[in-house]
Amino acid sequence: MVRPATMCDADAVHQLVNYYAEQGLMLHRSLESIYESLRDFLVCCRDGRVVGCVALRLYWRDLAEIRSLAVSREHRGRGIGRELLLGAVQEARNLCLPRVFALTYEPAFFEKFGFRTVDKDALPPKVWRDCIHCPKADACDEVAVILEL
Ligand SMILES: CC(C)(COP(=O)(O)OP(=O)(O)OC[C@H]1O[C@@H](n2cnc3c(N)ncnc32)[C@H](O)[C@@H]1OP(=O)(O)O)[C@@H](O)C(=O)NCCC(=O)NCCS
């Protein structure tokens, strides 16, 4: 049920991500930024409706980020987050990336799948280029996790 996103999914992805962003669990994404990065996204659908999403963002030949991982509240706890995360990891493997990272408030979820928590300073500076748009830029409290592939 996990497949690459299409333009038809953009509104649903936007709503899902921003639903959790309103609760401070994720960063807000504009609809424009979702259109621009739509090819990064995988979605999971149930009954024709998008109920989960994840994105794999490429940074450099040896680094990519798993971001915007979200499962709708009523579909949580049914293995969808796992399928999405593993789908993004598989994409990274297909691209011959040696590692992926995530910035998250849910490190324990990622650790279940072999990610390890690292010091954010271990990530290269280019990772922080989006942070200038973040309201928490000066006080980032997300945890960095990395998976070697
Ligand atoms: C975190 C999230 C993606 C998990 O999705 P989910 O579909 O509910 O998770 P799954 O059902 O696939 O869970 C897979 C396993 O992880 C465990 N798990 C789920 N959420 C967890 C969490 N927050 N911390 C630790 N373990 C977690 C489950 O118990 C399950 O374990 P099991 O295989 O031993 O039974 C989902 O809760 C979510 O969208 N949260 C809000 C947004 C968010 O915080 N995203 C995080 C990335 S920025």
The ligand as an SDF file (V2000), in Angstrom:
LIG
                    3D

 48 50  0  0  0  0  0  0  0  0999 V2000
    5.5250    8.0090   14.8970 C   0  0  0  0  0  0  0  0  0  0  0  0
    4.4750    7.4500   13.9190 C   0  0  0  0  0  0  0  0  0  0  0  0
    4.9120    7.7670   12.4920 C   0  0  0  0  0  0  0  0  0  0  0  0
    4.3710    5.9280   14.1230 C   0  0  0  0  0  0  0  0  0  0  0  0
    3.4550    5.4170   13.1510 O   0  0  0  0  0  0  0  0  0  0  0  0
    2.5170    4.1520   13.4980 P   0  0  0  0  0  0  0  0  0  0  0  0
    1.8610    3.7240   12.2340 O   0  0  0  0  0  0  0  0  0  0  0  0
    1.6320    4.4910   14.6300 O   0  0  0  0  0  0  0  0  0  0  0  0
    3.5970    3.0790   13.9820 O   0  0  0  0  0  0  0  0  0  0  0  0
    3.5530    1.4900   13.7200 P   0  0  0  0  0  0  0  0  0  0  0  0
    2.1950    0.9860   14.0160 O   0  0  0  0  0  0  0  0  0  0  0  0
    4.0810    1.2150   12.3580 O   0  0  0  0  0  0  0  0  0  0  0  0
    4.5840    0.9840   14.8180 O   0  0  0  0  0  0  0  0  0  0  0  0
    5.6490    0.1140   14.5150 C   0  0  0  0  0  0  0  0  0  0  0  0
    6.3280   -0.2200   15.8190 C   0  0  0  0  0  0  0  0  0  0  0  0
    6.8420    0.9780   16.4320 O   0  0  0  0  0  0  0  0  0  0  0  0
    6.2680    1.1470   17.7290 C   0  0  0  0  0  0  0  0  0  0  0  0
    6.0260    2.5770   17.9300 N   0  0  0  0  0  0  0  0  0  0  0  0
    5.0540    3.3180   17.3640 C   0  0  0  0  0  0  0  0  0  0  0  0
    5.1780    4.6140   17.7570 N   0  0  0  0  0  0  0  0  0  0  0  0
    6.2480    4.6600   18.5690 C   0  0  0  0  0  0  0  0  0  0  0  0
    6.8770    5.7140   19.2960 C   0  0  0  0  0  0  0  0  0  0  0  0
    6.4110    6.9750   19.2540 N   0  0  0  0  0  0  0  0  0  0  0  0
    7.9720    5.3970   20.0440 N   0  0  0  0  0  0  0  0  0  0  0  0
    8.4390    4.1400   20.0920 C   0  0  0  0  0  0  0  0  0  0  0  0
    7.8850    3.0990   19.4300 N   0  0  0  0  0  0  0  0  0  0  0  0
    6.7930    3.3610   18.6750 C   0  0  0  0  0  0  0  0  0  0  0  0
    4.9970    0.3380   17.7220 C   0  0  0  0  0  0  0  0  0  0  0  0
    4.6490   -0.0680   19.0460 O   0  0  0  0  0  0  0  0  0  0  0  0
    5.3910   -0.8370   16.8540 C   0  0  0  0  0  0  0  0  0  0  0  0
    6.1730   -1.7360   17.6250 O   0  0  0  0  0  0  0  0  0  0  0  0
    6.0290   -3.3490   17.4670 P   0  0  0  0  0  0  0  0  0  0  0  0
    6.4760   -3.6630   16.0720 O   0  0  0  0  0  0  0  0  0  0  0  0
    6.9680   -3.8780   18.5170 O   0  0  0  0  0  0  0  0  0  0  0  0
    4.6010   -3.6500   17.6860 O   0  0  0  0  0  0  0  0  0  0  0  0
    3.0640    8.0510   14.1890 C   0  0  0  0  0  0  0  0  0  0  0  0
    2.7530    7.8610   15.5330 O   0  0  0  0  0  0  0  0  0  0  0  0
    2.9270    9.5300   13.8760 C   0  0  0  0  0  0  0  0  0  0  0  0
    2.5540    9.9030   12.7630 O   0  0  0  0  0  0  0  0  0  0  0  0
    3.2160   10.4010   14.8810 N   0  0  0  0  0  0  0  0  0  0  0  0
    3.0180   11.8410   14.7190 C   0  0  0  0  0  0  0  0  0  0  0  0
    4.0580   12.4500   13.8130 C   0  0  0  0  0  0  0  0  0  0  0  0
    5.4610   12.1350   14.2900 C   0  0  0  0  0  0  0  0  0  0  0  0
    5.7890   12.2660   15.4670 O   0  0  0  0  0  0  0  0  0  0  0  0
    6.3390   11.7030   13.3610 N   0  0  0  0  0  0  0  0  0  0  0  0
    7.6840   11.2410   13.7420 C   0  0  0  0  0  0  0  0  0  0  0  0
    8.7000   11.5170   12.7640 C   0  0  0  0  0  0  0  0  0  0  0  0
    9.1020   13.2440   12.6300 S   0  0  0  0  0  0  0  0  0  0  0  0
  1  2  1  0
  2  3  1  0
  2  4  1  0
  2 36  1  0
  4  5  1  0
  5  6  1  0
  6  7  2  0
  6  8  1  0
  6  9  1  0
  9 10  1  0
 10 11  2  0
 10 12  1  0
 10 13  1  0
 13 14  1  0
 14 15  1  0
 15 16  1  0
 15 30  1  0
 16 17  1  0
 17 18  1  0
 17 28  1  0
 18 19  1  0
 18 27  1  0
 19 20  2  0
 20 21  1  0
 21 22  1  0
 21 27  2  0
 22 23  1  0
 22 24  2  0
 24 25  1  0
 25 26  2  0
 26 27  1  0
 28 29  1  0
 28 30  1  0
 30 31  1  0
 31 32  1  0
 32 33  2  0
 32 34  1  0
 32 35  1  0
 36 37  1  0
 36 38  1  0
 38 39  2  0
 38 40  1  0
 40 41  1  0
 41 42  1  0
 42 43  1  0
 43 44  2  0
 43 45  1  0
 45 46  1  0
 46 47  1  0
 47 48  1  0
M  END
$$$$
